[in-house]
Amino acid sequence: MPPEAWSVDDIGDLTGKVALITGANSGIGFETARALADHGAHVVMACRDLQKAQRAADKLENDLDHSSLELLALDLSDLVAVRRAAEQFLAEHARLDLLVNNAGVMGTPYRQTADGFELQMATNHLGHFVLTGLLLDRLLTSGHSRVVTVSSQMHRYGRIAFDDVAGLTIRNTWQHYGASKLANLLFTAELDRRLRASGETTIAVAAHPGWTRSNLFATGAALGNGRARARATGTFGTHFGQATATGALPILYAATAPGVESGQFIGPSHAFQLFGPPRIVQPSKRARNLADARRLWESSEELTGQRYSLAAAN
C-alpha cells in the first residue's frame, strides 16, 4: 500500500505485543498510545508525571472498546530515574516489541540537570540513549522488534558541539533544541549500523510529526519566568498545525507498517514535510554523517556511563 494512503486503519493486529512509549500522557505520545492499544498491544505509558499519565490512561480506557495499559514513572532528565524505570520494566516484562522514544522538551530556558547536562539534550537524547541501552537485550530477545525515535524538522538547524555534547556552555535554547533533535537522528543511524553488523532482527527507525499542534511550546515556556512568553507560545503551539492524531501517523507508520527498514526516516509527505500522510523522507546532510553518528555515540557513552552490548560497526 502506498504511504500516501496509509492510516491507523492499516495497523495490523498487535495482540501479544508489548510497547513502551515515553511521554505517552499527551500530544503525539498519547495518540500513539491510543492507536497501539486500540489494535491490541499492551502499552506501557512511561511518563514523568504519573497523575497526568493516570488521567490520560483513564481517558483511553473510556474511549476505547478494549485496552491494556500500564503506567511507568520515568523522568528522562534524571539518569537515576531512567535506570530505576528500566529495572522495573525488566522485572515485570519478558518481552518488548516496540520502544517509542517520544518524550521531549522544547524551547526551555537554560537549565542543568542533576547529572550536569543541559535539560533539552538530557531529556531528548541522553535519557533515551540510556533507556534504549538498558532495554536493548529485551528488544533483541523479542525478535523483529523496533526502536522508533522521534525527531523534528528542527534537526536541520542543529549543530553538535562535540567538545560540549552535554551543553554546559550553550545558551541559545532553540539552537540546542535543534542539536538534540539532530542527535536523535545520529543516534538512530549508529544504532541501525550496529544492529545490522550484529545480524539482529531488531530495527532502528526515526520519525517526525511535521507541524503539529502540541503542548511542547507551552511546556518549554512554562519552565521559564515569563508568563507572557508561556501564554504566547502555548497559544501558538495549540492552535496552529495539523491535529496530533495526524502528526502521530509517521510515528505509527515507523512503528507498525510492513516493509519499514532499519535506518529509515518517516515524516509527512506534503508541504516541505509539514503536513500530510507519512512517507520515507530524507534527513539533513549532517544527520547522514556516519562519522558524527559514531562520535556522538561514543560521547554519549562517556557522559552517561551506558555501554551497549552491540559492537561498533566497521
C-alpha positions in Angstrom: 0.0 0.0 0.0 1.4 3.4 -0.9 2.3 5.5 2.2 0.0 8.3 0.8 -3.0 6.0 1.5 -1.8 4.8 5.0 -3.8 5.5 8.1 -4.3 4.0 11.6 -6.9 1.6 10.0 -3.9 -0.1 8.3 -2.3 -1.1 11.6 -2.4 -4.8 11.9 -3.4 -6.9 15.0 -0.9 -6.2 17.8 -2.3 -8.7 20.3 0.5 -10.1 22.4 2.9 -7.2 21.6 4.3 -5.0 24.3 5.0 -1.4 23.5 6.7 1.2 25.7 6.1 4.9 24.8 7.9 7.7 26.6 5.8 10.9 27.1 2.6 9.0 26.4 0.3 11.2 28.5 -0.2 14.0 25.9 0.3 15.0 22.3 1.9 12.7 19.8 2.7 10.1 22.5 -0.9 10.0 23.7 -2.2 9.4 20.1 0.4 6.8 19.6 -0.6 5.0 22.8 -4.3 5.2 21.7 -3.7 3.7 18.3 -1.4 0.9 19.5 -3.7 0.0 22.4 -6.7 0.1 20.1 -5.0 -2.6 17.9 -4.3 -4.9 20.8 -0.9 -4.0 22.1 -0.2 -3.8 25.8 1.0 -0.2 26.1 3.4 0.9 28.9 2.9 4.7 29.3 6.3 5.9 30.6 5.8 9.4 31.9 7.4 11.9 34.3 4.1 13.0 35.9 2.1 9.9 37.0 -1.0 11.9 37.9 -1.2 13.3 34.3 -0.5 9.8 33.0 -3.3 8.3 35.0 -5.7 10.9 33.6 -4.6 10.1 30.1 -4.9 6.3 30.8 -8.4 6.8 32.2 -9.4 8.7 29.0 -8.1 6.0 26.8 -9.9 3.3 28.8 -13.1 5.3 28.5 -12.7 6.0 24.8 -11.6 2.5 23.6 -13.6 -0.7 23.5 -10.7 -2.6 24.8 -7.3 -1.5 26.0 -4.3 -2.9 28.0 -2.5 0.0 29.6 0.2 0.3 32.3 1.9 3.3 33.9 5.6 3.6 34.5 7.3 6.5 36.2 10.1 7.9 34.0 12.0 11.2 34.2 14.4 11.2 31.3 16.3 14.2 32.6 17.5 12.1 35.6 19.6 9.1 34.8 19.0 7.6 38.3 15.2 7.7 37.5 15.9 6.2 34.0 17.7 3.3 35.4 15.0 2.8 38.1 12.3 2.7 35.4 14.2 0.3 33.2 14.8 -2.0 36.1 11.1 -2.0 37.0 10.1 -2.7 33.4 12.6 -5.6 33.0 11.4 -7.2 36.2 7.8 -7.2 35.1 8.0 -7.9 31.3 9.5 -10.8 29.5 9.4 -9.1 26.1 9.5 -5.7 24.5 8.4 -5.4 20.9 8.3 -1.7 20.4 10.1 1.1 22.1 9.0 4.6 21.1 11.4 7.3 22.2 8.9 10.1 22.0 9.1 12.3 25.1 10.8 15.7 24.8 11.1 19.3 25.9 11.5 22.2 23.5 12.5 25.9 23.9 13.3 25.6 27.6 15.4 28.3 29.3 18.9 27.1 30.1 18.9 24.6 32.9 21.3 21.9 34.0 20.0 18.6 35.3 21.2 16.7 38.3 23.6 14.9 36.0 25.1 18.1 34.8 23.6 18.1 31.3 21.6 20.8 29.6 17.9 19.9 30.0 16.9 19.5 26.4 19.9 17.3 25.5 19.4 15.3 28.7 15.7 14.7 28.0 15.6 14.4 24.3 18.8 12.4 23.6 20.9 11.3 26.6 18.0 9.9 28.6 16.7 8.0 25.6 20.2 6.8 24.9 20.4 5.2 28.3 16.9 3.9 28.3 17.3 2.1 25.0 20.6 0.6 26.1 19.1 -0.7 29.3 16.2 -2.3 27.4 18.2 -3.5 24.4 18.6 -7.1 25.4 14.8 -7.4 25.9 14.2 -5.9 22.5 16.7 -8.3 20.9 15.3 -11.4 22.5 11.8 -10.4 21.5 12.7 -10.7 17.8 11.7 -8.4 15.0 11.3 -5.5 17.5 11.6 -1.8 16.7 13.1 1.2 18.2 11.4 4.4 16.9 13.0 7.7 17.9 11.0 10.9 17.4 13.0 13.7 15.9 11.9 17.1 14.3 12.4 19.2 11.3 14.3 21.5 13.7 17.1 19.0 13.4 18.1 20.9 10.2 19.1 23.9 12.3 21.1 21.8 14.8 24.8 21.5 15.2 26.5 19.0 17.6 29.3 20.7 19.6 31.4 17.6 20.2 33.5 19.4 22.7 30.4 20.1 24.7 27.7 17.5 24.0 26.3 18.0 27.5 25.6 21.6 26.6 27.3 23.3 29.5 28.3 26.4 27.6 25.4 26.7 25.1 22.8 29.4 25.9 20.7 29.6 22.7 17.8 27.4 23.6 16.5 26.9 20.1 19.8 26.0 18.5 20.3 23.5 21.3 16.8 22.1 20.7 17.8 21.6 17.1 21.0 19.9 18.3 19.1 17.5 20.4 16.8 16.6 17.5 19.9 16.1 15.3 21.2 13.8 18.0 18.1 11.7 17.7 18.8 11.0 14.1 22.5 10.4 14.6 21.7 8.0 17.4 19.3 6.1 15.1 21.8 5.9 12.3 24.5 4.5 14.6 22.1 2.1 16.3 21.0 0.9 12.9 24.6 0.3 11.8 25.3 -1.7 15.0 22.2 -3.8 14.7 22.9 -4.6 11.1 26.5 -5.5 11.8 25.4 -7.8 14.6 22.8 -9.6 12.4 19.9 -8.7 14.7 16.3 -8.6 13.6 15.5 -5.5 15.7 15.4 -2.3 13.6 16.0 1.3 14.5 13.8 3.9 12.7 13.3 7.7 13.2 10.2 9.7 12.5 9.0 13.3 12.8 5.4 14.6 13.1 5.8 17.7 10.9 4.0 20.9 12.1 1.6 19.6 14.7 -0.5 21.2 17.4 1.3 20.3 20.6 1.8 21.4 24.2 5.6 21.3 23.7 5.7 25.1 23.2 3.8 25.8 26.4 5.7 23.2 28.4 9.0 24.7 27.5 8.0 28.2 28.1 6.4 27.3 31.4 9.8 26.3 32.7 10.9 29.9 32.4 9.9 33.0 34.3 7.8 34.8 31.7 4.0 34.4 31.8 3.6 36.3 28.6 6.0 34.1 26.8 4.4 31.0 28.1 0.9 32.3 27.1 2.0 33.3 23.6 4.0 30.2 22.8 1.2 28.0 24.3 -1.4 29.6 22.1 0.8 29.2 19.0 1.6 25.6 19.8 -2.0 24.5 20.4 -3.8 26.5 17.7 -1.7 26.0 14.6 -0.5 23.0 12.6 -2.2 19.6 12.0 -4.1 17.6 14.6 -2.0 15.5 16.9 -3.7 12.3 15.6 -2.4 13.2 12.1 1.0 14.2 13.5 1.3 10.7 15.1 0.9 8.9 11.8 4.6 9.0 10.8 5.5 7.5 14.2 2.8 4.9 13.9 3.9 4.0 10.4 7.5 3.7 11.5 6.3 1.5 14.4 4.0 -0.9 12.7 3.9 -0.7 8.9 5.2 -3.8 7.0 8.3 -3.2 4.9 9.8 -0.4 7.1 13.6 -0.9 7.0 16.1 -0.1 9.7 17.7 3.4 9.4 14.8 4.9 7.6 13.3 8.3 8.5 9.5 8.8 8.2 7.7 12.1 8.0 4.7 13.9 6.5 4.5 13.8 2.7 3.2 17.3 1.9 4.4 21.0 2.0 8.0 20.6 3.0 7.2 17.7 5.3 4.9 19.9 7.4 1.6 18.2 6.7 0.1 15.1 5.3 0.2 11.3 5.5 3.5 9.5 6.2 6.3 8.6 3.8 10.0 7.9 3.8 11.8 11.3 3.9 15.4 12.5 3.7 17.1 13.9 6.7 19.7 16.7 6.5 23.2 16.1 5.3 24.5 16.5 8.9 22.1 13.8 10.0 23.7 11.4 7.5 27.2 11.9 8.6 28.2 8.5 9.9 31.4 9.7 11.4 29.5 12.2 13.5 27.0 9.4 14.4 29.7 7.3 15.8 31.4 10.2 17.6 28.1 11.2 19.2 27.6 7.6 20.3 31.0 7.5 21.9 30.4 10.8 23.7 27.1 9.7 24.9 28.6 6.6 26.4 31.3 8.6 28.2 28.8 11.1 29.5 26.2 8.6 30.8 28.3 5.5 31.5 25.9 3.4 29.5 27.5 0.8 27.3 25.7 -1.2 24.7 26.0 -4.9 24.1 26.3 -4.2 20.3 29.8 -3.9 18.9 30.8 -0.9 16.8 30.2 -1.3 13.1 33.2 -1.1 10.8 
